[in-house]
Amino acid sequence: MIPGAVPGSYSHWPDALRDPGQRVACLGPAGTWSHQACLQWGADAGLRPGPELLPMDADTALQALAQRCVDAVCLPVSTRVVGATPYLSPVLALLQQSHANDAPDALQVVGECRLQLGYSLMARPGVALAQLQAVCAHPVALQEAAPWLRQHLPGLPQRRCASAGAAAQAVAAARERLACLGPALAAALHGLHVLQSGIEQGPHNETRWWLLARAAPPAQVADAARPWLGRFGLAHSAGNLP
């Protein structure tokens, strides 16, 4: 059972990536929403045990994919609240670069999943809400949870982290009384406890991930000018992304 599983929808997991020996990089350290998205997606696809998940920072993950050190990368590209994530531009740049030479095994967007995020506020065991000195989170998480933070923790300093996993690591190691935002999975992996769950959960807080790989492209291409997007395209319910 995946701790704190949230509602989601998933495209077909590519057959070429069903081998347990496949290596899939996701945004890390362990305990990010990308890590959870891969776990939920794999469970939905019936992958047992499924590919090896390798949490790493986004730049390292994309470089590893380009250099064929991993078989696929799963990164978040948009959210309904914020729009394009910081990862969309480098993802599109890598896809376009891969197709520049018309290689038969150029990178493609081979799948996508969407989760309705519900952030958890987590701290070290024994730290209470009233004792918090700062909250750590990815910048997108701080934006998405801003209404709750303004209402319940007004004036509490905020510290930006590269990912939810990095925030959880920082909270677990700090001497200060810190909290972090992310999936409940992070609490389970980093020895934290959940102070509040379900922050900003719902369809309005949906996040979208793309799976990038060198697997065969979909039979139908939605955008002839950008075939690497396959049938997933760039249209999003919050509007068209750049």
N, C-alpha and C positions, 0 to 999 in steps of 0.2 A: 504493500500500500504506500502511495506517495503522500508524504505529509502535506497537508494544506492544499490538496488538489482543487483546482478551480474549473468552472465550465470552459469548454473549448471546442473548436471545430478544426478538422484536420483534412488535408488532401491525402491522396494515396501515398504511402511511403514507397519510394522507388524500389523495385525488385532488385536492382543492382546494388543496393545498400542494405540488403537484409542479412547478408552474411555476418555472423558474429565477429569475424576478423576485420570488418570495416572500422575505420577510425573517423569519428565525427567530432570536430572542434566546435565548442560553444563558448559563449562569453563567460569568463571566469573571474576569480576563483570559484570553486564549487559553492553552490547555494544561490546562484543568480536565477532570475526568471527564465533566462535562456536555458539553463541547466534543467529547470523544472519543465519547460516547454518540451525539451527533448525526451524527458522521462515520460511525460503524459502522452506525447505523440507516439513514442515507442510502445507504450502500453496499449494505446488505441489500435495500433497496427499489429498487435499480437507478437511483437518481437521478444523472444525469450531465448537467450539473454539479449540478443540484439547487438548493435555496433558498440564499440568502446567509445565512451564519451570522454573528451579531453578538454576540460575547462582551461581557457587561456584568454589573454586580452585580445581585442578585436584585430589590431594590426598584426599580431603574431599569427592569429588564426588565418587571416586572409593570405599572409605571406606563405604559411605552411601549405595552404591549398594551391597557391600558384606554383609552388615548388614540388608539389605532389607528395608532401610529407604526411598529409591527411587525405581522406577520400571525400570529405564533405565538410561544410561549415554551416552552422545555424546561427543567424543573427537577427535581432529585431530591426525592422525597417520603418515602422510607423506606429503611432498610437492615435486613438480618436481624440484624446485631450490635447496632445502636444503637436501632432502631425508627424513630419519626418523626424526620425531619430538621427543622432550624429553618425550612425553607421551606414545610412543609405548612400551617401555620396561615394565613400570608398568602395562600397559593394558595386555600385554601377560603374565606377571607373575600372575596377578589376574585370568585370564582365565585358565591358567594351574593349579593353586591352586584349583580353583573351580571344576575342573574335576578329581582331584587326588583321590577322594572317589567315583567316578562313581555315583554321585547323579543324580536322574532323572531330576531335575530342575537346573542343572549346567548352569553357564553363557555361553552365546553364542554371537558371532557377528551376529546380526540379520538384519543388513542393513548397507548401506554405501551411502554417497553422496560426490560429488566432485564439488567444486566451482572454477571458474577462478577469483582469487582475483585481485582487483584493489584498492590499498591502497589510503586512503585520508590522507592528512596532515591537522591537525586541531589545532586550538588555541582558546583562549578566544576572544570574540568579541572585536574589536579594536586593536588587536595585528597583526602587519603586518609581512610579510615574512622577511624583512630586520631587524626587531627588535628582532628576535628570539635569545635566549641565550642557548637553548639546545633542543634536540628532545628526547622524551620518547617513548619507544615501547618494545614489546616482542622481545627477541633476534632473533627469526626466522624472524620477520618482518624487523628488522634492516639488516639482511643478504639479504632478498629478495629485499629490496628497496635500497640496497647499491649503485648501479650504479646511480640512480637518486640523491641520497643524495650527492654523490661525485661530480656530475656535478653541482647541483644547490645550495647546502649548504656545500661547502667544509670547513672542519675544525670545523664545528659546533659540540659541545660536544654531546655525545649520552649517554642516561641513560636507563638501562635495567629495564623493569617492568615485572611482572608475567603474564600479559595479556594486550590486547588492552583496556579492560574495566578499569583495574587498571591504565593504562597510562592516559586514558581520565579523570579519577577521579583526578589524580595527577595534571594534567594540569589545570583542573577547579578550584582546591583549591589553587594553587601556587600563590605567589606574583610575582615570576619571570615571564618573558615572554617566556613561554615554548610552544612547539607543541608536538603532538603525532601522531602516525601512527595507522590506523585501518580502520574499515568500517565506512561509513558515518552514519550508525546507531548510533555509539558512539557519534557523534556530536549532533544528535537529542535528545539523552537521557541525555547528560551531559551539555547541554547549550553551546556548542562550535560552531565555524563556520569553514567552510572548506576553507583552503588556496589554496589547489591544490588537484584535484581528478584524479583518473585513473593512479596513479603511479604504474608502473610495472604490468599493466593489460594484460591478454592474456592467451592463452592455455599453454604457458611456465610456468605460475605461478599458476598452478592448485594445490589445496590442497584437501586432502582426509580425510573424517571423518568416523569413525565407530560408530554404535549404538550397545551398549551392553545391554543385558537383559536376563531374564530367560525364555523368550518365547520359544516355540518349535523350535528345530533346523531345518534348511532347509532340504528338502527331499534329495538333492544331496550334499554330502560332497566332496570338492575338494581335501582335504589333509587328508588321513586316520590317519596320525600321529598326526595331530592337528585338531581334529574334531570341536573344539570350533570356528574355523575360518569360518566354513560353506563354502559357495561357493565363499566367497570374497577373501580368501587367502592372501598371502603377496606379490605376484607379483605386480610390479608397473612400470609405463612407464619409470621412471628414472632408473630402475634397480631393482634387488631383494634386499629387505631390510633384515636386520639381524633378 
